[in-house]
């Protein structure tokens, strides 16, 4: 066979080998495609099973809600304060917690028909305790801010229960009458609060100098001021009024008239637990509504009215309790336990407590020019 013949034979062999190789590759590809199609079909079948789950059943396991946890436990765990008289304090003689914030925890427990335990928290501990489930609700002199209402803290705020503002307490003997008189002052402040940032903003905008002594707990911070380590102490004005009562000589101190910030205070729940947040929200509103309608701790169980809104509030008609997952008479239990908003305020912050004026303030009813206002009860 000549050279040309051998060359032709070689080309033929190579062509046959290439054809066999391509045939085998095509068979492998078909097999892989068949496997892939089978997997897709299996996933589609699984998806169809999820979609077709029976009505009223969850297609996937759901995390237990706070409401379910509290009811199963038979107890509400409240994150509160133990050292701010008027808002949250531990009575050494009785071993009981009491205060404005504590009463709103009692109100939630009454709506659910459970007991309540208070876990005292520092400013630095409070948000972690809420996020991790150590407490069910946080009611501890906590200011509503954008950051705290965002993904940073992962919390939802209930209605504001006390409209406050930051101020300063000083010694009368120092002759300080305005914030300008604090230029160059040493200021005691608590860490983990909005007060640090507000303090810096207020002095910066006025071109004033200051130094700080920062403490992790309010008791220590105010104690350092009272001992003379600082020229003033700064916090929410309601807290200043409270702490002034614990000073070694309360009459030697005064709260300056200036207010340098807005501090709306109220309960917090974990973000995403809407059912629980609704209950906390409407328990607060129940205390507002009751005061507006003249329903008190003394008369709530015998109160009668032809006002449709009041009848719905009392659970006589409307079936609103079921919409929150509560008994129809839940609002009666709330008011029977702690009274209406005005009664709570008077007991702890009014003449019966810190003597913080309410008339005509933001904390008065909306009918008196304040911001205490409940949405429609329907």
Secondary structure in CASP SS format (residue, H / E / C, confidence):
PFRMAT SS
TARGET T0000
AUTHOR 0000-0000-0000
METHOD secondary structure of the structure
MODEL  1
X C 1.00
X C 1.00
X H 1.00
X H 1.00
X H 1.00
X H 1.00
X H 1.00
X H 1.00
X H 1.00
X H 1.00
X H 1.00
X H 1.00
X H 1.00
X H 1.00
X H 1.00
X H 1.00
X H 1.00
X H 1.00
X H 1.00
X H 1.00
X H 1.00
X H 1.00
X H 1.00
X H 1.00
X H 1.00
X H 1.00
X H 1.00
X H 1.00
X H 1.00
X H 1.00
X H 1.00
X H 1.00
X H 1.00
X H 1.00
X H 1.00
X H 1.00
X H 1.00
X H 1.00
X H 1.00
X H 1.00
X H 1.00
X H 1.00
X H 1.00
X H 1.00
X H 1.00
X H 1.00
X H 1.00
X H 1.00
X H 1.00
X H 1.00
X H 1.00
X C 1.00
X C 1.00
X C 1.00
X C 1.00
X C 1.00
X C 1.00
X C 1.00
X C 1.00
X C 1.00
X C 1.00
X C 1.00
X C 1.00
X C 1.00
X C 1.00
X H 1.00
X H 1.00
X H 1.00
X H 1.00
X H 1.00
X H 1.00
X H 1.00
X H 1.00
X C 1.00
X E 1.00
X E 1.00
X E 1.00
X E 1.00
X E 1.00
X E 1.00
X C 1.00
X C 1.00
X E 1.00
X E 1.00
X C 1.00
X C 1.00
X C 1.00
X E 1.00
X E 1.00
X E 1.00
X C 1.00
X C 1.00
X C 1.00
X C 1.00
X C 1.00
X C 1.00
X E 1.00
X E 1.00
X C 1.00
X H 1.00
X H 1.00
X H 1.00
X H 1.00
X H 1.00
X H 1.00
X H 1.00
X H 1.00
X H 1.00
X H 1.00
X H 1.00
X H 1.00
X H 1.00
X C 1.00
X C 1.00
X E 1.00
X E 1.00
X E 1.00
X E 1.00
X E 1.00
X E 1.00
X C 1.00
X C 1.00
X C 1.00
X C 1.00
X C 1.00
X H 1.00
X H 1.00
X H 1.00
X H 1.00
X H 1.00
X H 1.00
X C 1.00
X C 1.00
X C 1.00
X C 1.00
X C 1.00
X E 1.00
X E 1.00
X C 1.00
X C 1.00
X C 1.00
X C 1.00
X E 1.00
X C 1.00
X C 1.00
X C 1.00
X C 1.00
X C 1.00
X C 1.00
X C 1.00
X C 1.00
X C 1.00
X C 1.00
X C 1.00
X E 1.00
X E 1.00
X E 1.00
X E 1.00
X E 1.00
X E 1.00
X E 1.00
X E 1.00
X E 1.00
X E 1.00
X C 1.00
X E 1.00
X E 1.00
X E 1.00
X E 1.00
X E 1.00
X E 1.00
X H 1.00
X H 1.00
X H 1.00
X C 1.00
X C 1.00
X C 1.00
X C 1.00
X H 1.00
X H 1.00
X H 1.00
X H 1.00
X C 1.00
X C 1.00
X E 1.00
X E 1.00
X E 1.00
X E 1.00
X E 1.00
X E 1.00
X C 1.00
X C 1.00
X C 1.00
X C 1.00
X H 1.00
X H 1.00
X H 1.00
X H 1.00
X H 1.00
X H 1.00
X H 1.00
X H 1.00
X H 1.00
X H 1.00
X H 1.00
X H 1.00
X C 1.00
X C 1.00
X C 1.00
X E 1.00
X E 1.00
X E 1.00
X E 1.00
X E 1.00
X E 1.00
X C 1.00
X C 1.00
X H 1.00
X H 1.00
X H 1.00
X H 1.00
X H 1.00
X H 1.00
X H 1.00
X H 1.00
X H 1.00
X C 1.00
X C 1.00
X C 1.00
X C 1.00
X C 1.00
X E 1.00
X E 1.00
X E 1.00
X E 1.00
X E 1.00
X H 1.00
X H 1.00
X H 1.00
X H 1.00
X H 1.00
X H 1.00
X H 1.00
X H 1.00
X C 1.00
X C 1.00
X C 1.00
X C 1.00
X C 1.00
X H 1.00
X H 1.00
X H 1.00
X E 1.00
X E 1.00
X E 1.00
X C 1.00
X C 1.00
X C 1.00
X C 1.00
X C 1.00
X C 1.00
X C 1.00
X E 1.00
X E 1.00
X E 1.00
X E 1.00
X E 1.00
X E 1.00
X E 1.00
X E 1.00
X C 1.00
X C 1.00
X C 1.00
X H 1.00
X H 1.00
X H 1.00
X H 1.00
X H 1.00
X H 1.00
X H 1.00
X H 1.00
X H 1.00
X H 1.00
X H 1.00
X H 1.00
X H 1.00
X H 1.00
X H 1.00
X H 1.00
X H 1.00
X H 1.00
X H 1.00
X H 1.00
X C 1.00
X C 1.00
X C 1.00
X C 1.00
X C 1.00
X C 1.00
X C 1.00
X C 1.00
X C 1.00
X C 1.00
X C 1.00
X C 1.00
X C 1.00
X C 1.00
X H 1.00
X H 1.00
X H 1.00
X H 1.00
X H 1.00
X H 1.00
X C 1.00
X C 1.00
X C 1.00
X C 1.00
X C 1.00
X C 1.00
X H 1.00
X H 1.00
X H 1.00
X H 1.00
X H 1.00
X C 1.00
X C 1.00
X C 1.00
X C 1.00
X C 1.00
X H 1.00
X H 1.00
X H 1.00
X H 1.00
X H 1.00
X H 1.00
X H 1.00
X H 1.00
X H 1.00
X C 1.00
X C 1.00
X H 1.00
X H 1.00
X H 1.00
X H 1.00
X H 1.00
X H 1.00
X H 1.00
X H 1.00
X C 1.00
X C 1.00
X C 1.00
X C 1.00
X C 1.00
X C 1.00
X C 1.00
X C 1.00
X C 1.00
X C 1.00
X C 1.00
X C 1.00
X C 1.00
X C 1.00
X C 1.00
X C 1.00
X E 1.00
X H 1.00
X H 1.00
X H 1.00
X C 1.00
X C 1.00
X C 1.00
X E 1.00
X C 1.00
X C 1.00
X C 1.00
X C 1.00
X C 1.00
X C 1.00
END
